[in-house]
Amino acid sequence: MLGAAGVQIPEKNLDNLHSSKEEDGTLEIVDPQDLLDPTTSNRPTIVEVSKELPKVSMVNTSLKKLEQHLAGFDVVIKEKTTAMTITKGTWGFEHTKACFRDEIIPFVKALNDLFNSFDQYLVDELSEVQNVFHQMEQAVKQHRLESKTFEVKMIKVLNENDRLLEQVISKDIVNIIVNSSVDNTSVYETELLNKKDFIKKRDLR
């Protein structure tokens, strides 16, 4: 396929308009200007891809980079499909414009739609995660409230047990005193009877 100024562009380069993950764990993103401008080095941008699960901040950064690349596509499309005095009506311009209209523009539109869909999906996922964390937070608060209520009930039960224990101890003390008094009275009466018996026996003699 011919590009700008009649430059030959291999058909396989159209596949490089999107990012591709290499076997070594890197992500290759091709600048659209490199495919159309013969003065560039055609060197792709290499981005390191972490093997760990990306955090939200990393995802947001990647999305912003993707937005910048999509904006770059829009600029290139506008430049290559807008006729100037020199290029207007020339075969190279018309051919390039047709290629953009039939192949590149639909691809960029599909990529943009995919990006918007992914962006919305990410927002939905983050909202769901936030809802889950909110529910977990509410459950923790409810558990703390129930634990506090249980603690208050336990304190009341322990206080009541202490009160009952004091009553039992008080009754035991009273019983001990009463029993002691009864025992002393009984001993006293026994001694008194013994004395009376002794006196009677002595008088009988």
C-alpha positions as protocol buffer text, in pm:
chain_id: "A"
residue {
  index: 1
  type: MET
  ca { x: 0 y: 0 z: 0 }
}
residue {
  index: 2
  type: LEU
  ca { x: 126 y: 353 z: -75 }
}
residue {
  index: 3
  type: GLY
  ca { x: 150 y: 611 z: 202 }
}
residue {
  index: 4
  type: ALA
  ca { x: 214 y: 983 z: 196 }
}
residue {
  index: 5
  type: ALA
  ca { x: 423 y: 1107 z: -101 }
}
residue {
  index: 6
  type: GLY
  ca { x: 392 y: 765 z: -264 }
}
residue {
  index: 7
  type: VAL
  ca { x: 596 y: 585 z: 4 }
}
residue {
  index: 8
  type: GLN
  ca { x: 542 y: 208 z: 4 }
}
residue {
  index: 9
  type: ILE
  ca { x: 395 y: 87 z: 335 }
}
residue {
  index: 10
  type: PRO
  ca { x: 379 y: -292 z: 386 }
}
residue {
  index: 11
  type: GLU
  ca { x: 35 y: -427 z: 458 }
}
residue {
  index: 12
  type: LYS
  ca { x: 162 y: -594 z: 776 }
}
residue {
  index: 13
  type: ASN
  ca { x: 232 y: -249 z: 925 }
}
residue {
  index: 14
  type: LEU
  ca { x: -139 y: -192 z: 951 }
}
residue {
  index: 15
  type: ASP
  ca { x: -143 y: -460 z: 1221 }
}
residue {
  index: 16
  type: ASN
  ca { x: 110 y: -259 z: 1419 }
}
residue {
  index: 17
  type: LEU
  ca { x: -126 y: 30 z: 1464 }
}
residue {
  index: 18
  type: HIS
  ca { x: -241 y: -134 z: 1786 }
}
residue {
  index: 19
  type: SER
  ca { x: -18 y: -240 z: 2074 }
}
residue {
  index: 20
  type: SER
  ca { x: 124 y: -593 z: 2080 }
}
residue {
  index: 21
  type: LYS
  ca { x: 279 y: -783 z: 2369 }
}
residue {
  index: 22
  type: GLU
  ca { x: 611 y: -944 z: 2290 }
}
residue {
  index: 23
  type: GLU
  ca { x: 737 y: -1273 z: 2436 }
}
residue {
  index: 24
  type: ASP
  ca { x: 992 y: -1093 z: 2655 }
}
residue {
  index: 25
  type: GLY
  ca { x: 713 y: -920 z: 2852 }
}
residue {
  index: 26
  type: THR
  ca { x: 733 y: -578 z: 2679 }
}
residue {
  index: 27
  type: LEU
  ca { x: 450 y: -387 z: 2516 }
}
residue {
  index: 28
  type: GLU
  ca { x: 519 y: -247 z: 2167 }
}
residue {
  index: 29
  type: ILE
  ca { x: 327 y: 68 z: 2069 }
}
residue {
  index: 30
  type: VAL
  ca { x: 381 y: 205 z: 1720 }
}
residue {
  index: 31
  type: ASP
  ca { x: 356 y: 579 z: 1663 }
}
residue {
  index: 32
  type: PRO
  ca { x: 126 y: 638 z: 1362 }
}
residue {
  index: 33
  type: GLN
  ca { x: 355 y: 916 z: 1237 }
}
residue {
  index: 34
  type: ASP
  ca { x: 634 y: 657 z: 1199 }
}
residue {
  index: 35
  type: LEU
  ca { x: 427 y: 461 z: 948 }
}
residue {
  index: 36
  type: LEU
  ca { x: 346 y: 758 z: 729 }
}
residue {
  index: 37
  type: ASP
  ca { x: 647 y: 988 z: 747 }
}
residue {
  index: 38
  type: PRO
  ca { x: 951 y: 850 z: 556 }
}
residue {
  index: 39
  type: THR
  ca { x: 1191 y: 1074 z: 754 }
}
residue {
  index: 40
  type: THR
  ca { x: 1135 y: 894 z: 1082 }
}
residue {
  index: 41
  type: SER
  ca { x: 1331 y: 595 z: 1205 }
}
residue {
  index: 42
  type: ASN
  ca { x: 1030 y: 364 z: 1228 }
}
residue {
  index: 43
  type: ARG
  ca { x: 1143 y: 260 z: 1573 }
}
residue {
  index: 44
  type: PRO
  ca { x: 854 y: 149 z: 1800 }
}
residue {
  index: 45
  type: THR
  ca { x: 810 y: 273 z: 2155 }
}
residue {
  index: 46
  type: ILE
  ca { x: 896 y: 3 z: 2408 }
}
residue {
  index: 47
  type: VAL
  ca { x: 702 y: 4 z: 2733 }
}
residue {
  index: 48
  type: GLU
  ca { x: 788 y: -233 z: 3017 }
}
residue {
  index: 49
  type: VAL
  ca { x: 490 y: -435 z: 3139 }
}
residue {
  index: 50
  type: SER
  ca { x: 485 y: -543 z: 3503 }
}
residue {
  index: 51
  type: LYS
  ca { x: 415 y: -910 z: 3569 }
}
residue {
  index: 52
  type: GLU
  ca { x: 228 y: -817 z: 3888 }
}
residue {
  index: 53
  type: LEU
  ca { x: -137 y: -713 z: 3899 }
}
residue {
  index: 54
  type: PRO
  ca { x: -141 y: -337 z: 3823 }
}
residue {
  index: 55
  type: LYS
  ca { x: -271 y: -94 z: 4079 }
}
residue {
  index: 56
  type: VAL
  ca { x: -546 y: 158 z: 4006 }
}
residue {
  index: 57
  type: SER
  ca { x: -292 y: 440 z: 3968 }
}
residue {
  index: 58
  type: MET
  ca { x: -93 y: 236 z: 3714 }
}
residue {
  index: 59
  type: VAL
  ca { x: -409 y: 160 z: 3517 }
}
residue {
  index: 60
  type: ASN
  ca { x: -506 y: 528 z: 3514 }
}
residue {
  index: 61
  type: THR
  ca { x: -156 y: 620 z: 3391 }
}
residue {
  index: 62
  type: SER
  ca { x: -178 y: 364 z: 3111 }
}
residue {
  index: 63
  type: LEU
  ca { x: -521 y: 493 z: 3010 }
}
residue {
  index: 64
  type: LYS
  ca { x: -389 y: 848 z: 2992 }
}
residue {
  index: 65
  type: LYS
  ca { x: -104 y: 730 z: 2768 }
}
residue {
  index: 66
  type: LEU
  ca { x: -353 y: 550 z: 2546 }
}
residue {
  index: 67
  type: GLU
  ca { x: -561 y: 868 z: 2522 }
}
residue {
  index: 68
  type: GLN
  ca { x: -251 y: 1056 z: 2409 }
}
residue {
  index: 69
  type: HIS
  ca { x: -182 y: 796 z: 2138 }
}
residue {
  index: 70
  type: LEU
  ca { x: -544 y: 817 z: 2020 }
}
residue {
  index: 71
  type: ALA
  ca { x: -511 y: 1194 z: 2006 }
}
residue {
  index: 72
  type: GLY
  ca { x: -196 y: 1142 z: 1796 }
}
residue {
  index: 73
  type: PHE
  ca { x: -396 y: 925 z: 1556 }
}
residue {
  index: 74
  type: ASP
  ca { x: -654 y: 1201 z: 1521 }
}
residue {
  index: 75
  type: VAL
  ca { x: -385 y: 1456 z: 1437 }
}
residue {
  index: 76
  type: VAL
  ca { x: -228 y: 1228 z: 1174 }
}
residue {
  index: 77
  type: ILE
  ca { x: -567 y: 1150 z: 1021 }
}
residue {
  index: 78
  type: LYS
  ca { x: -649 y: 1520 z: 996 }
}
residue {
  index: 79
  type: GLU
  ca { x: -312 y: 1597 z: 834 }
}
residue {
  index: 80
  type: LYS
  ca { x: -325 y: 1313 z: 583 }
}
residue {
  index: 81
  type: THR
  ca { x: -688 y: 1360 z: 478 }
}
residue {
  index: 82
  type: THR
  ca { x: -691 y: 1742 z: 448 }
}
residue {
  index: 83
  type: ALA
  ca { x: -601 y: 1860 z: 98 }
}
residue {
  index: 84
  type: MET
  ca { x: -348 y: 2137 z: 51 }
}
residue {
  index: 85
  type: THR
  ca { x: -266 y: 2338 z: -262 }
}
residue {
  index: 86
  type: ILE
  ca { x: 27 y: 2112 z: -349 }
}
residue {
  index: 87
  type: THR
  ca { x: -140 y: 1778 z: -274 }
}
residue {
  index: 88
  type: LYS
  ca { x: -495 y: 1851 z: -383 }
}
residue {
  index: 89
  type: GLY
  ca { x: -598 y: 1627 z: -672 }
}
residue {
  index: 90
  type: THR
  ca { x: -272 y: 1432 z: -682 }
}
residue {
  index: 91
  type: TRP
  ca { x: -287 y: 1055 z: -707 }
}
residue {
  index: 92
  type: GLY
  ca { x: -74 y: 1002 z: -392 }
}
residue {
  index: 93
  type: PHE
  ca { x: -298 y: 1220 z: -178 }
}
residue {
  index: 94
  type: GLU
  ca { x: -620 y: 1068 z: -308 }
}
residue {
  index: 95
  type: HIS
  ca { x: -484 y: 716 z: -259 }
}
residue {
  index: 96
  type: THR
  ca { x: -366 y: 797 z: 95 }
}
residue {
  index: 97
  type: LYS
  ca { x: -700 y: 957 z: 173 }
}
residue {
  index: 98
  type: ALA
  ca { x: -882 y: 648 z: 48 }
}
residue {
  index: 99
  type: CYS
  ca { x: -661 y: 422 z: 261 }
}
residue {
  index: 100
  type: PHE
  ca { x: -735 y: 630 z: 568 }
}
residue {
  index: 101
  type: ARG
  ca { x: -1107 y: 639 z: 489 }
}
residue {
  index: 102
  type: ASP
  ca { x: -1141 y: 266 z: 419 }
}
residue {
  index: 103
  type: GLU
  ca { x: -892 y: 111 z: 663 }
}
residue {
  index: 104
  type: ILE
  ca { x: -724 y: 336 z: 917 }
}
residue {
  index: 105
  type: ILE
  ca { x: -1017 y: 556 z: 1024 }
}
residue {
  index: 106
  type: PRO
  ca { x: -1251 y: 257 z: 1089 }
}
residue {
  index: 107
  type: PHE
  ca { x: -972 y: 88 z: 1285 }
}
residue {
  index: 108
  type: VAL
  ca { x: -906 y: 396 z: 1498 }
}
residue {
  index: 109
  type: LYS
  ca { x: -1279 y: 436 z: 1556 }
}
residue {
  index: 110
  type: ALA
  ca { x: -1305 y: 73 z: 1668 }
}
residue {
  index: 111
  type: LEU
  ca { x: -1000 y: 121 z: 1892 }
}
residue {
  index: 112
  type: ASN
  ca { x: -1151 y: 436 z: 2039 }
}
residue {
  index: 113
  type: ASP
  ca { x: -1482 y: 256 z: 2104 }
}
residue {
  index: 114
  type: LEU
  ca { x: -1291 y: -29 z: 2267 }
}
residue {
  index: 115
  type: PHE
  ca { x: -1104 y: 218 z: 2486 }
}
residue {
  index: 116
  type: ASN
  ca { x: -1427 y: 391 z: 2592 }
}
residue {
  index: 117
  type: SER
  ca { x: -1584 y: 52 z: 2665 }
}
residue {
  index: 118
  type: PHE
  ca { x: -1283 y: -52 z: 2871 }
}
residue {
  index: 119
  type: ASP
  ca { x: -1282 y: 282 z: 3052 }
}
residue {
  index: 120
  type: GLN
  ca { x: -1648 y: 236 z: 3148 }
}
residue {
  index: 121
  type: TYR
  ca { x: -1581 y: -124 z: 3247 }
}
residue {
  index: 122
  type: LEU
  ca { x: -1297 y: -7 z: 3472 }
}
residue {
  index: 123
  type: VAL
  ca { x: -1523 y: 256 z: 3632 }
}
residue {
  index: 124
  type: ASP
  ca { x: -1789 y: -10 z: 3695 }
}
residue {
  index: 125
  type: GLU
  ca { x: -1532 y: -247 z: 3845 }
}
residue {
  index: 126
  type: LEU
  ca { x: -1392 y: 26 z: 4072 }
}
residue {
  index: 127
  type: SER
  ca { x: -1745 y: 121 z: 4180 }
}
residue {
  index: 128
  type: GLU
  ca { x: -1819 y: -242 z: 4262 }
}
residue {
  index: 129
  type: VAL
  ca { x: -1498 y: -271 z: 4463 }
}
residue {
  index: 130
  type: GLN
  ca { x: -1583 y: 49 z: 4650 }
}
residue {
  index: 131
  type: ASN
  ca { x: -1930 y: -87 z: 4726 }
}
residue {
  index: 132
  type: VAL
  ca { x: -1780 y: -411 z: 4858 }
}
residue {
  index: 133
  type: PHE
  ca { x: -1541 y: -219 z: 5081 }
}
residue {
  index: 134
  type: HIS
  ca { x: -1829 y: 1 z: 5199 }
}
residue {
  index: 135
  type: GLN
  ca { x: -2030 y: -309 z: 5289 }
}
residue {
  index: 136
  type: MET
  ca { x: -1729 y: -456 z: 5470 }
}
residue {
  index: 137
  type: GLU
  ca { x: -1684 y: -131 z: 5660 }
}
residue {
  index: 138
  type: GLN
  ca { x: -2051 y: -130 z: 5761 }
}
residue {
  index: 139
  type: ALA
  ca { x: -2022 y: -494 z: 5872 }
}
residue {
  index: 140
  type: VAL
  ca { x: -1717 y: -410 z: 6085 }
}
residue {
  index: 141
  type: LYS
  ca { x: -1900 y: -116 z: 6244 }
}
residue {
  index: 142
  type: GLN
  ca { x: -2202 y: -338 z: 6315 }
}
residue {
  index: 143
  type: HIS
  ca { x: -1976 y: -603 z: 6468 }
}
residue {
  index: 144
  type: ARG
  ca { x: -1810 y: -341 z: 6690 }
}
residue {
  index: 145
  type: LEU
  ca { x: -2151 y: -214 z: 6801 }
}
residue {
  index: 146
  type: GLU
  ca { x: -2268 y: -567 z: 6882 }
}
residue {
  index: 147
  type: SER
  ca { x: -1943 y: -635 z: 7070 }
}
residue {
  index: 148
  type: LYS
  ca { x: -1989 y: -315 z: 7270 }
}
residue {
  index: 149
  type: THR
  ca { x: -2348 y: -408 z: 7352 }
}
residue {
  index: 150
  type: PHE
  ca { x: -2237 y: -757 z: 7459 }
}
residue {
  index: 151
  type: GLU
  ca { x: -1962 y: -605 z: 7674 }
}
residue {
  index: 152
  type: VAL
  ca { x: -2214 y: -379 z: 7850 }
}
residue {
  index: 153
  type: LYS
  ca { x: -2443 y: -679 z: 7916 }
}
residue {
  index: 154
  type: MET
  ca { x: -2150 y: -880 z: 8054 }
}
residue {
  index: 155
  type: ILE
  ca { x: -2058 y: -595 z: 8289 }
}
residue {
  index: 156
  type: LYS
  ca { x: -2417 y: -586 z: 8418 }
}
residue {
  index: 157
  type: VAL
  ca { x: -2418 y: -963 z: 8469 }
}
residue {
  index: 158
  type: LEU
  ca { x: -2085 y: -952 z: 8654 }
}
residue {
  index: 159
  type: ASN
  ca { x: -2208 y: -668 z: 8875 }
}
residue {
  index: 160
  type: GLU
  ca { x: -2523 y: -866 z: 8954 }
}
residue {
  index: 161
  type: ASN
  ca { x: -2310 y: -1173 z: 9036 }
}
residue {
  index: 162
  type: ASP
  ca { x: -2097 y: -962 z: 9272 }
}
residue {
  index: 163
  type: ARG
  ca { x: -2410 y: -832 z: 9444 }
}
residue {
  index: 164
  type: LEU
  ca { x: -2551 y: -1184 z: 9488 }
}
residue {
  index: 165
  type: LEU
  ca { x: -2215 y: -1307 z: 9614 }
}
residue {
  index: 166
  type: GLU
  ca { x: -2208 y: -1030 z: 9874 }
}
residue {
  index: 167
  type: GLN
  ca { x: -2557 y: -1129 z: 9985 }
}
residue {
  index: 168
  type: VAL
  ca { x: -2454 y: -1492 z: 10021 }
}
residue {
  index: 169
  type: ILE
  ca { x: -2142 y: -1397 z: 10214 }
}
residue {
  index: 170
  type: SER
  ca { x: -2347 y: -1171 z: 10441 }
}
residue {
  index: 171
  type: LYS
  ca { x: -2595 y: -1452 z: 10511 }
}
residue {
  index: 172
  type: ASP
  ca { x: -2310 y: -1693 z: 10583 }
}
residue {
  index: 173
  type: ILE
  ca { x: -2161 y: -1447 z: 10832 }
}
residue {
  index: 174
  type: VAL
  ca { x: -2498 y: -1404 z: 11006 }
}
residue {
  index: 175
  type: ASN
  ca { x: -2542 y: -1782 z: 11020 }
}
residue {
  index: 176
  type: ILE
  ca { x: -2196 y: -1825 z: 11167 }
}
residue {
  index: 177
  type: ILE
  ca { x: -2269 y: -1563 z: 11433 }
}
residue {
  index: 178
  type: VAL
  ca { x: -2608 y: -1714 z: 11513 }
}
residue {
  index: 179
  type: ASN
  ca { x: -2467 y: -2066 z: 11530 }
}
residue {
  index: 180
  type: SER
  ca { x: -2186 y: -1945 z: 11749 }
}
residue {
  index: 181
  type: SER
  ca { x: -2434 y: -1778 z: 11985 }
}
residue {
  index: 182
  type: VAL
  ca { x: -2646 y: -2090 z: 12000 }
}
residue {
  index: 183
  type: ASP
  ca { x: -2343 y: -2302 z: 12075 }
}
residue {
  index: 184
  type: ASN
  ca { x: -2232 y: -2067 z: 12352 }
}
residue {
  index: 185
  type: THR
  ca { x: -2579 y: -2068 z: 12504 }
}
residue {
  index: 186
  type: SER
  ca { x: -2590 y: -2444 z: 12494 }
}
residue {
  index: 187
  type: VAL
  ca { x: -2251 y: -2471 z: 12665 }
}
residue {
  index: 188
  type: TYR
  ca { x: -2356 y: -2222 z: 12928 }
}
residue {
  index: 189
  type: GLU
  ca { x: -2678 y: -2412 z: 13000 }
}
residue {
  index: 190
  type: THR
  ca { x: -2485 y: -2739 z: 13023 }
}
residue {
  index: 191
  type: GLU
  ca { x: -2241 y: -2592 z: 13272 }
}
residue {
  index: 192
  type: LEU
  ca { x: -2525 y: -2445 z: 13473 }
}
residue {
  index: 193
  type: LEU
  ca { x: -2700 y: -2783 z: 13493 }
}
residue {
  index: 194
  type: ASN
  ca { x: -2377 y: -2950 z: 13596 }
}
residue {
  index: 195
  type: LYS
  ca { x: -2332 y: -2699 z: 13877 }
}
residue {
  index: 196
  type: LYS
  ca { x: -2686 y: -2755 z: 13997 }
}
residue {
  index: 197
  type: ASP
  ca { x: -2632 y: -3130 z: 14004 }
}
residue {
  index: 198
  type: PHE
  ca { x: -2312 y: -3083 z: 14198 }
}
residue {
  index: 199
  type: ILE
  ca { x: -2482 y: -2864 z: 14456 }
}
residue {
  index: 200
  type: LYS
  ca { x: -2767 y: -3113 z: 14505 }
}
residue {
  index: 201
  type: LYS
  ca { x: -2527 y: -3401 z: 14552 }
}
residue {
  index: 202
  type: ARG
  ca { x: -2328 y: -3203 z: 14805 }
}
residue {
  index: 203
  type: ASP
  ca { x: -2638 y: -3112 z: 15004 }
}
residue {
  index: 204
  type: LEU
  ca { x: -2748 y: -3472 z: 15015 }
}
residue {
  index: 205
  type: ARG
  ca { x: -2430 y: -3568 z: 15193 }
}
